[in-house]
Amino acid sequence: MRKEAKIYVAGHRGLVGSAILADLDRKGYTNITVRTHKELDLINTNEVSNFFKSEKPEYVFLAAAKVGGIVANNTYRGEFIYDNLMIQNNVIHQSYLNNVKKLLFLGSTCIYPKNCPQPMKEEYLLTDTLEYTNEPYAIAKIAGIKMCESYNIQYGTNFIAVMPTNLYGPNDNFDLEKSHVLPALLRKIHLGKALMEEDWNAILKDLMRYPIKGILPSDTTESIIKKLDEIGITRTFDGKVTVHIWGTGAPMREFLWSEDMADACVFLMENRDFEDMYSNTTEIRNTHINIGTGVDISISDLADLIKSIVGFEGAFKFNSDKPDGTQKKLTDVSKLNALGWKHKIGLEQGIYKQYKWYLTQ
């Protein structure tokens, strides 16, 4: 990509898009186009068509998506499949119609089967049943991969698809109902520490920045304590605090710092094309690329690591009556490494950076 090339980053306010936007800026790209949801509804076909016709971007990063954790995925199943399919269909199709030189589509490693062999290789796609709780989202992302592949094969486009592992970093979603596991744990443990220390200023600051349904900053301390208890941050009469965590704590998960993910995406857009993603020309499939670290950790150990970084001295209680989701999700990143990229930020360093960022908000 030329530094002055016109680049459209779809979803620039989210965790993924904001990291890509910042990475492009750091690397000297000067002609970047963005739109807020209010300015451009990517679900609306006419709006997307008009945008591409008028703006004519040369390169597209498709980071816009409806995302969330287990609770959100399992609760808003219809929204997750419809919204994501519409966003993808509109942006990918208009990129083809308007001669976009290259597009990068971002998915998720939830595309792989629930009982997928570990670590998960790209070739394991569509070999078994998906995890039920996020099946609608996964189906949408699989459709995005196949849309990119199919357009490349039929129309000669240069659309590549990447599947990042669990991401965390600046501009993460800390909504306790809709966030992923790491930011949710970080926030609950932070609130647990503040409650244990009776640091009401820290609690009020948190609630004002990230409102929790049913809790108002103007509530009495007794009311706030009661409502925190309802969301799994409990305090006994002697001041001991327990943070309740969804599931058994046994599942293994892999986490990637969002700025590393952005660096990988820009690297691929700069240096690799669709033709670099496959060797079998008879049946072209599984051309997507995993982006991850190749290292995982149990949810229980993750909670302990965050506890140490935050300085929380309370306890954890795992709610085993809640679903765990897939037991192990570890990406095989050998394909990406062979293409010339490897992550830089380890998990402990990343959580330190994440918590420092969180405290400044």
N, C-alpha and C positions, 0 to 999 in steps of 0.2 A: 504494500500500500504506500502510495506517495503521501508525504506529510500534509500536503494541501488537498488530498482527495476528500470528497464529500462523504462523510460517514454518518449513518443514522444509528443511534443506540436506542432501541425500544425497551422501555422499562428502566429508565435511567435513575429513578428515585429509589429503587429497591436495593437489597443487599448486593445482588449480582451486577445489575446495571450500573449502580453508582461506583462500584469497584472498577468496572471496565472503563467507565468515563474518566475516572481519576488516572487510570493507567495510561490511557491514550493521551491525556493531557501531559503527564510526566514524560512521555516519549516524544512529545513535540508535534502531535497532530493538531492542526489549527482550524479545521473546517468540519466541526462536529454539530450535527443537528439532533435536537431532542424535542419531545413534546410531553406535556403532562397528560394525565387521563382526561382532564377537563378540556384540554385543547384538542385531543385526538383520542377518540374511543376506538381502540383496536378491535373491538367486537363488531363494530359497525362497518360493514363492507364498503359502503359508499364513501365514508370518511377516509378510510385507508386508501381507497382507490384515488381519491382526489389529492391526498397527501403525496403519494408517490408520483402522480402525474405532474404536480407542481414543483416538488422538491428535487426529484430525480437523484436520489442518493446513489453513490457508486458502490458502497459497501454497507452491509447491515449486520448489526449484532442483535439477534432476537433474544433478549433477556426478559421480556415481559411475560408474566404468567400469573395465574392464581395459585398461590402456594400456602402451605401450612403443615402442621404436625399431625399426629395420629387423630386427635380429637376433631380437628377441622376437616381433614380428609374423609373421615368416616361419617361426619354429620352433614356436610354440604356436598354430597356425592354428585348430585345433578349439576350444581354450579361448577364443580371442579372439572368435569368432563366437557361440559358445554363451553364454558369460558375459554379454556385452554385450546380446544379444537378450533374455535372461531378465531382466536388471536393468531394461532399458527397458520391456519388456512389463508386468512387475509394477508398477512405479511409475506409469507412464502410465495403465494400466487402473484401478488402485486410486484414482488421482487423479480419474478420471472417476466411478467408482462412489461416491466419497465427497464429491462436489461441491466439489472444489478450485476456487477462483476463478480461479487462474492458475498455469501451470506453465512453467518455462523449461528446455528440454532442450539440453544441450551436446553437440555433435558434434565434427567435425574437418574441415579442408579436404582431407583425403585422400579425401573423397567424390567429388572431381572426377576426370575422366578423366586417364589418364597423359599423354596428349598434348593436354591442354586448352589452348585459346587463352589467352593471357596479356594482362592480368591476368584472373583467374578470376571471372566473374560468376555470380551465383546461377542464372541461366538455363542455364548449361552443364551442370548436373546431368543425369546419365543420357544424355549425348549421344555417349559413346564408351566404350572399354574402360578399366577401372581398372588402376592399378599392381598388378602381381602380388603383390609382397612383403607388402602390407598389405590385400589384397582382402577377406579375411574381416572384418576390423575395419571397413573402409569400407562393406561391405554391411550390417553391423549398424547403423551410424550412418545410412545412407540409410533403412533400415527405420524408425528412430526418427523421422526427419523426416516420412516418409509416415504414420506412425501418428498423430503430432500433427495433421497436415493432415486426415487422414481423420476423426479424432474431432471435430475442430472443425467440419467440414462436416456430418457426420451427427448429432452430439450437441449441437452448439452450445457446445462447450468453448472455453476461451481458452488454448490451449497454443502457445507460440512456441518456435522452434528457432534456435539460433545456432551458427555454425561458426567457432570461433576458429582462427587460424593457429597456428604452432608457439609454444608458451608456455614461459616460463622465469621463475623467481622463487623466493621462500622456500618451503621444503618440497618442493622439486623432488626427483626421483628420480635419485640418483647411482650406482645400480647399473650397472656398466660393461657388463653383458650386456643389461639391460632399459631403460636410460635413453635419452632422446632425444639428438640430436647436441650441442646446446649444453652441457647439464650434463655429458655424457660428456667432451667436449673440455676443459671447465673443470677437471674433476677430473684427467684424465690430464696436462694441462699443469702443474697444481699439483704433482702427484706428480713429474713430470719435473724441475721446478725444485728441489723438496726433495731429489731424488736427486742432482742436479748439485751442490748445495751441501752434500751429506752431512748434511742436517738430519733426523736419524733421529727426533727428537721429533715433528716435523711429520708424518713418514711414519707413525709408530706411532699418533699421534692420529687420522689419517685412517683407518687400518685398523681402529681400535677403533670409530670412529663409523660407518663404512661397510665392513663386512667384505668381503673378496674371497675367493672360493672357492680353497682351497689355500694361502692365506697366513695365518699366525697372528702376532699381535704378539710372541709369544714366540720366533719363529724367529730364527736368526742373521742378521746383516746380509747375509752371502753368500747365504743361502737366499732372503731377501727380494729381493735384486737379481736372482737367477735367475728368481724367479716374476714379478716386475715385467716382466722381459724377455719372458716368455710372453704377457703381456697387451698387449704393444706399447709398453713404456717401457724402452728399452735403454740400457745404458751401456758404453762401450768402456773398455779398460784405462787410457787416458789421461784418463778422467773425462768425456768428451763424452757427452751424452745426446740420444737421438732419440726423439720421440714418433711412433708409427705411427698413421695415420688411415685409416679405412675409405673406399675409393673413390678417385676421381681428384681430388677437391677442386673440380671444376668446377660441380656442381649449385648452383643459386641457391635460397636459402631466405629466408623472411620470419620475423621473430621479434617477439613481443609480450610485454611485461612483464606478469606475471600480475595485478598490482594494477590495471593499466589494463583488462585483460579483465574483472575483477570489477566495476569501475566501470561498464563498458559494460552488463554483465548487469543490474545493479541499476537503471541508468538505463532500460533497456527495460522492466523489470518495473514501474517506477514510472510510466512515461510513454507506453508504446505497447502496443497490443493486436493480436491476430491480424488484425483487419480492416484494420489499417494496413499490412500486409505484401503486399498484392496489389491490382491494379486490374482485372484481367480476371475477371469473375464467371462467365463461361461455363465456363472450365476453370481451376480454382484449383490452381496448382502453383508450385513454387520459391518458397515463402513464407518459407524460412529466410533468415537474415541472416549475412553474413560479418562477422567481427570481426578486424581486423588493422590494420596500419600503412600498407599500400600501398607499402612500401619493402623491397627484398630485398638479399641479399649472398651471394657465393659461399662455399662451405664453406672454401675456401683462405683467403679474406680474413677470414672469421670466426675461423679459427685464428690468423691473424696479429694480429687485434685482441685476442683473449684472451691471446695470448703477451705483447703489450705491457702489458696491464693486470696480468697476474700477475707479470711481470718474469722470464719464462723466457728464457734465453739459448742454449738448445739448438736442435736442428733438427727438421724434420718430414719424414716419409716417407709419401707417399700410396700405399696398396695398391690399385693399379688392377685387380687381379684380383677384387676384391670389388665387388658391385653398388652403383651409385650411387643407385638408385631414380629417381623422377621428376626430370628435368633442371631444371625450373623450376616453382616453386609460389608465385605471388604473387596475393594476393586483391585483387579490386576492391571497395573499401570505400565506393563512392559511395552505395549504398543506406543504409548505416549513417550516413554523414556527413549525408545528406539528412534522416535522422530526428533529427539533432541531437547526434551524439556524434563525437568525434575523440580519438585517443590523445594522451598527454602525454609519456611517457618514451621517449627515443630509445635505440637499441641500445647505444651506448657507455656512456651513463649507467646503463642497466639492468645491463650486465655488471659495472660497478664495484659497483653495489648488490648484485648476486648474489654476487660474490666476497667482499665484506665480510661478507655474511650467512654464507656458507660457512665462513669462517675463525672465526666465533664459535660454531660448532656443536661 
